[in-house]
Amino acid sequence: MKKPSPPPDFFTLFRKFMAEKPDRLAEILKAIPSGPSDPYLPWDKMRFKEPPKDLTREEWWFGVKFVRQQMQRELPLKDKEGRSFTFALPDVLLKALEEINRDTSGQISISEQVTNPATRDRYLVNSLIEEAINSSQLEGAATTRKVAKEMIRTGRSPRDRDERMILNNYEAMRFIGTIREQRLTPDLICDIHRIVTKGTLSNPDAAGRFQLPEEDRIGVFTDSGLELHQPPNAEHLPERLQRFCDFANGEIGDGYVPPVLRAITLHFMLGYEHPFEDGNGRTARAIFYWSMLSQEYWLTEFIVISAILKGAPSRYARSYLFAEDENDLTYFYLYQIEVLQRAIKQLHQYLADKMSELRRLQETVSAAPNLFNERQVAVLEHALKKTNATFTAKSHKMSHNVVYETARQDLMGLEKLALLNRARHGREFVWTPVGNLRQALRNLEDH
């Protein structure tokens, strides 16, 4: 990717217009619509659009920036030059925030599959696996989803670095769920990083610690070697990361920052600080999840943002660069809000599809409603779709977050009903669907 074209400097334009055509300033500002309705495009996109009335592109940009500055709010976080980061709340952002607040904080009724304890863990585990896979693939892991899911569900050890990255991310996401009520500290950030990078770094000593002043700072580069970001000096990291944590915990800042934007700010700032030798992106996304969950956006645990980020990595990178170019996080907010909305929509579609599948399966087993628990229904649902499916007590335990004996009894129960066959593979038993599972279920109905 190319770096976006840097915007003209506002104060340079102001001095130029004052020197050359001061009477023109009033005409420029009259041509600019009100701030809240601003679609908030960066210069890199505005420069290809037609300006309003008879303005030049530079005049148009100056007028837009002038109006935006009236909306700007300062964050208690600074760039490496000591300048504050800012943000604005145009209408497009306020509308999106309202929708996300409605859809992720439990203020509306959610599918029973998520709220029902009998099925909740199944969907949570699936979401954690999907986020772990996509977050790792975003950082270069080449393992396929099928292989990665098989590794996590069966509990086998990773075979290579790529599989290790995915397993680490899965364990980190589970860890985030357990610490949602804890204050964020630099040590806790390091704990998350240690989990994310375990066994994957060329320098194992770099896991779970910030870069040191005597080390070369690791910046952000494209595959072609173009530098996109040079982070702050390592000697300032302890102070900067403490301030980062104070902001995360709501302990600094005079103004109100909407909770979702606080979480997105942490995502941006961890990437900006880039405190680790490697694994910064995965750690930043994990901390975003921590922030959302700690602020009681409980449905966030079930959404997968990295799949969308992975689909357009250059847009993800450019949203960082647009924000950094002007110290204005609004650009990053708008992109991440869009990602969140798409992820929520995908979750609802996923749950709707699963409900349809469940209803079809329940029709098949309707004559024997007391024979199966929710976990066994999930096994039969999967087996009807995939005739060569295999199940072990360990994989069933992982998928439904139950103890080993409960998982074993579930599978043995289906075996006793002649719906699964059991065979020994090495030291463990493996269950597979019987030859004509649908007919076997009908036979149960006949009896």
ZAROVO-534489 format. One record per residue (C-alpha): x, y, z; residue in three letters. Coordinates in steps of 0.05 Angstrom, whole numbers, plus 32768, in hexadecimal, padded with zeros to 4 digits. Example, Ala and Ser with C-alpha at 12.3 -4.5 7.8 and 13.67 -1.06 7.14 Angstrom:
2
80F67FA6809CALA 81117FEB808FSER 
//
This chain:
447
800080008000MET 801380497FF7LYS 8014807C8030LYS 7FD980AC8029PRO 7FE880F1800FSER 7FF5811F804BPRO 7FC181578052PRO 7FD481A08048PRO 7FE681C0808BASP 7FAC81E980A6PHE 7FD6822280C2PHE 800182278084THR 7FC1822F805ALEU 7FA68262808CPHE 7FE5828D8086ARG 7FE48286803BLYS 7F9B829C8035PHE 7FA582D68065MET 7FE082EF803DALA 7FC282E57FF8GLU 7F7682EC7FFDLYS 7F5C82FB8044PRO 7F17830D8029ASP 7F1082C7800EARG 7F0D82A68053LEU 7EC482B8805FALA 7EB0829C801BGLU 7ED5825B802AILE 7EB28251806CLEU 7E6D82618050LYS 7E768228801DALA 7E8481F38053ILE 7E4881CD8071PRO 7E3F81C980BCSER 7E70819E80E4GLY 7E42816780FEPRO 7E2D815480B7SER 7E75814C80A0ASP 7E8181068082PRO 7EC8810F809DTYR 7EF180FA8061LEU 7F3D81008065PRO 7F64812C8035TRP 7F7B80EE800FASP 7F3280E37FF9LYS 7F1A812B7FF6MET 7F51813E7FC5ARG 7F2F81137F8FPHE 7EEA81327F9ALYS 7ECC81707F7CGLU 7ECD81AC7FACPRO 7E8C81D27FB9PRO 7E7D82127F93LYS 7EBC82337F78ASP 7EED821C7FAELEU 7F3181FF7F9FTHR 7F4181BD7FC1ARG 7F7081E07FF2GLU 7F3A82138004GLU 7F0881DB800DTRP 7F3781B5803BTRP 7F4681F48063PHE 7EFC8202806DGLY 7EED81BA8082VAL 7F2781B980B3LYS 7F1181FC80D0PHE 7ECB81E180DEVAL 7EE6819F80F9ARG 7F1381C4812AGLN 7ED581E1814BGLN 7EBE819A815AMET 7F01817E8171GLN 7F08816081B7ARG 7F4C815281D6GLU 7F5F810E81F0LEU 7F8F8108822CPRO 7FBF80E281FELEU 7FF8810081D6LYS 802280F0819AASP 806D80E9819ELYS 807581348194GLU 8049814381D0GLY 800C815A81A8ARG 7FC8814281BFSER 7F9F81128195PHE 7F58812C8187THR 7F168113816EPHE 7ED3812E8155ALA 7E8C81148157LEU 7E6C81208113PRO 7E2581068108ASP 7E3C80C880E4VAL 7E6580B38121LEU 7E2F80C48154LEU 7DFB809B812DLYS 7E2A805F8129ALA 7E3A80638174LEU 7DF080628185GLU 7DE68023815CGLU 7E228000817BILE 7E0C801481C2ASN 7DC97FF481B3ARG 7DE57FB58194ASP 7E207FA381C2THR 7E0E7FB88209SER 7DD37F8A8213GLY 7D9D7FC08211GLN 7D757F9881DEILE 7D607F4F81DCSER 7D957F2381BEILE 7D8E7EDD81A0SER 7D807EA981D5GLU 7DBD7E8381BCGLN 7DE97EB981DAVAL 7DC27EC5821ATHR 7DB27E7C8228ASN 7DE97E5D8254PRO 7DDE7E198233ALA 7DF57E3381EFTHR 7E1B7E748200ARG 7E5F7E538208ASP 7E5A7E3081C5ARG 7E537E7281A0TYR 7E857E9581CCLEU 7EBB7E6081BEVAL 7EAC7E648173ASN 7EB37EB18174SER 7EF57EAE819BLEU 7F117E7B816AILE 7EFC7EA6812EGLU 7F1B7EE5814CGLU 7F5B7EC0815DALA 7F627EA48117ILE 7F547EE580F2ASN 7F7E7F108120SER 7FB97EE18114SER 7FAD7EDE80C9GLN 7FAB7F2A80C8LEU 7FF37F2880E4GLU 800A7EF480B0GLY 7FF77EB080CCALA 7FEB7E818091ALA 7FC47E4980B3THR 7F7F7E3B8097THR 7F407E4480C1ARG 7F2F7DFA80BBLYS 7F737DE480D6VAL 7F737E1A810CALA 7F2E7E078125LYS 7F417DBE8127GLU 7F7F7DCE8150MET 7F597DF88184ILE 7F1D7DCA818AARG 7F457D8A8190THR 7F797DAA81BEGLY 7FB47D918196ARG 7FF67DB6819ASER 80067DE88162PRO 80347DCD812CARG 80557E0E8116ASP 805B7E598126ARG 801B7E6B8100ASP 7FF17E3A8128GLU 80127E518168ARG 7FFE7E998157MET 7FB67E848150ILE 7FB57E5B8190LEU 7FD67E9581B5ASN 7FA17EC5819DASN 7F6A7E9581B2TYR 7F887E8F81F8GLU 7F907EDB81FBALA 7F477EE681E9MET 7F327EB5821FARG 7F607EDA8250PHE 7F3F7F1C823DILE 7EFC7EFF8252GLY 7F177EF08297THR 7F367F3582A4ILE 7EFE7F61828BARG 7EF27F7D82D1GLU 7F3C7F8B82E0GLN 7F5E7FCF82D7ARG 7F8D7FD2829DLEU 7FD67FD982B1THR 80187FD7828BPRO 80257F9382ABASP 7FE27F798293LEU 7FF17F92824CILE 80327F6B8250CYS 800D7F2D8268ASP 7FDF7F31822BILE 801A7F3A81FDHIS 803E7EFE821DARG 80027ED2820EILE 7FFB7EED81C7VAL 80447EE281B5THR 80577EA381DCLYS 80857E7881B1GLY 807F7EA48173THR 80B67ED9817ALEU 80FB7ED3815BSER 81137EF5819CASN 80ED7ECF81D4PRO 81077F018207ASP 80DB7F3781E7ALA 809A7F1581FCALA 80737F398231GLY 809F7F778237ARG 80A47FBC8217PHE 80DF7FCD81EAGLN 811B7FE9820FLEU 813F802B8202PRO 817E800881EAGLU 81577FE081B5GLU 81477FF6816FASP 80FE800B816DARG 80D37FDF8140ILE 80A7800A8113GLY 80707FF980E2VAL 80847FEA809APHE 80617FD1805BTHR 80767F91803AASP 809F7FBB8009SER 80C57FDC8042GLY 80A180208043LEU 809F803B808AGLU 8058804C80A0LEU 8064805C80EAHIS 809E806A8117GLN 808880618160PRO 809D808C819CPRO 80E1808281BCASN 80E5804481E9ALA 80FE806D8224GLU 80B9808F8228HIS 8091804F8224LEU 808880438270PRO 806A8088827AGLU 80418086823AARG 802580418248LEU 80128055828FGLN 7FEC80908273ARG 7FCC80608240PHE 7FB48035827ACYS 7F9B807182A2ASP 7F7080848265PHE 7F58803C825CALA 7F41803B82A5ASN 7F1F807F829FGLY 7F4F809F82D0GLU 7F6680DA82A6ILE 7F43810B8277GLY 7F1381438287ASP 7EE38138824CGLY 7EB380FF823DTYR 7ECB80CA820CVAL 7E93809A81F6PRO 7EA58053820EPRO 7EA9803481C9VAL 7ED8806C81B3LEU 7F02806181F1ARG 7F0C801881DCALA 7F1C802B8195ILE 7F4D806081AETHR 7F72802A81D5LEU 7F7580008195HIS 7F95803B8170PHE 7FC4805181A8MET 7FE2800C81B5LEU 7FF18009816BGLY 800E8050816DTYR 803A804281AAGLU 804F8000818BHIS 80727FEC81CBPRO 80847FA581B9PHE 80B57F868189GLU 807C7F5F8168ASP 80337F4F8176GLY 801C7F97817FASN 7FDF7F908152GLY 7FC57F518173ARG 7FD07F7081B8THR 7FAC7FB081A3ALA 7F6F7F8A818AARG 7F6E7F6181CBALA 7F6E7FA081F4ILE 7F357FBC81CAPHE 7F0D7F7F81DETYR 7F217F888227TRP 7F097FD08226SER 7EC67FC08206MET 7EB97F888237LEU 7ED07FB08274SER 7E9E7FE68260GLN 7E667FB1825EGLU 7E5F7FAA8213TYR 7E567F608220TRP 7E427F4C81D9LEU 7E877F6181C1THR 7EA07F1D81DAGLU 7E797EFD81A1PHE 7E8E7F2A8167ILE 7ECA7F208139VAL 7EEB7F618122ILE 7F2C7F448105SER 7F087F1F80CDALA 7EF17F6280B1ILE 7F357F8480BELEU 7F577F4A809ALYS 7F297F54805EGLY 7F447F9B8052ALA 7F887FA28075PRO 7F9B7FE0804DSER 7F5C80058065ARG 7F6E7FF180ADTYR 7FB5800C80A4ALA 7F9E804C8081ARG 7F6C805C80B9SER 7FA8805C80E8TYR 7FCF808A80B9LEU 7F9680BB80ADPHE 7F8F80C380F8ALA 7FDA80CA8104GLU 7FE280FE80CCASP 7FB4812F80EFGLU 7FB481158137ASN 7F69810C812BASP 7F4F80C88141LEU 7F0B80D48120THR 7F2480B280E1TYR 7F3880738108PHE 7EF68075812FTYR 7ECC807780F0LEU 7EEF803B80D2TYR 7EEE80128111GLN 7EA58024811EILE 7E95800A80D8GLU 7EBA7FCA80E8VAL 7E947FC18129LEU 7E517FCC8107GLN 7E627F9880D2ARG 7E797F678107ALA 7E397F6F812EILE 7E107F6680EFLYS 7E367F2680DFGLN 7E2A7F0C8125LEU 7DDF7F16811FHIS 7DDF7EF480DBGLN 7E087EBB80F7TYR 7DD87EB18131LEU 7D9C7EB58102ALA 7DBB7E7F80D6ASP 7DCA7E548112LYS 7D837E5B812BMET 7D697E4480E7SER 7D977E0880E9GLU 7D827DF88130LEU 7D387DFB811EARG 7D447DCB80E4ARG 7D697D9B8112LEU 7D347DA18148GLN 7D007D8E8115GLU 7D277D4F8107THR 7D2B7D3D8151VAL 7CE87D5A8165SER 7CCC7D158178ALA 7D007D0C81AEALA 7D097D5281CDPRO 7D237D38820FASN 7D5A7D0B81F2LEU 7D8C7D4281E2PHE 7DAB7D7C8207ASN 7DC17DBC81E3GLU 7E087DA381DAARG 7DF17D6281BBGLN 7DC47D88818CVAL 7E017DAF8176ALA 7E277D6E8169VAL 7DED7D53813FLEU 7DE67D95811AGLU 7E307D928107HIS 7E2D7D4880F5ALA 7DF17D5280C7LEU 7E177D8780A1LYS 7E597D62809FLYS 7E547D17809ATHR 7E9F7D0C80A5ASN 7E9F7D3680E5ALA 7EC67D1B8121THR 7EBC7D29816BPHE 7EE77D1B81A7THR 7ED87D2981F0ALA 7F107D5C81EFLYS 7EF67D8281B1SER 7EAE7D8081CBHIS 7EC87D9A820FLYS 7EEC7DD481ECMET 7EB07DE681BFSER 7E7F7DEB81F8HIS 7EAB7DFE8232ASN 7E967DC3825EVAL 7EBE7D928287VAL 7EDB7D548266TYR 7EAA7D238286GLU 7E6D7D4B8270THR 7E887D4C8229ALA 7E957D01822AARG 7E4F7CF28244GLN 7E307D1D820DASP 7E537CF481D7LEU 7E477CB181F8MET 7DFD7CC381FDGLY 7DF97CCE81B2LEU 7E1F7C8D81A8GLU 7DEC7C6781D2LYS 7DB57C8281A6LEU 7DDA7C668168ALA 7DE77CAC814CLEU 7E337CAB8154LEU 7E667C75814AASN 7EA27C708179ARG 7EE97C598167ALA 7F2C7C5C818BARG 7F617C87816AHIS 7FA27C818191GLY 7F937C9181DAARG 7F4F7CB281D0GLU 7F0A7CA181B6PHE 7EEF7CC38178VAL 7EA57CC78167TRP 7E8B7CCD8120THR 7E437CD28104PRO 7E217C9180F1VAL 7E197C8380A7GLY 7DD47CA2809EASN 7DCC7CD080D9LEU 7D8C7CF180C0ARG 7D6B7CAD80B8GLN 7D847C9880FDALA 7D627CD5811ALEU 7D217CC380F6ARG 7D267C7E8113ASN 7D277C9D8158LEU 7CE97CC38145GLU 7CC67C83812FASP 7CD57C648173HIS 
//
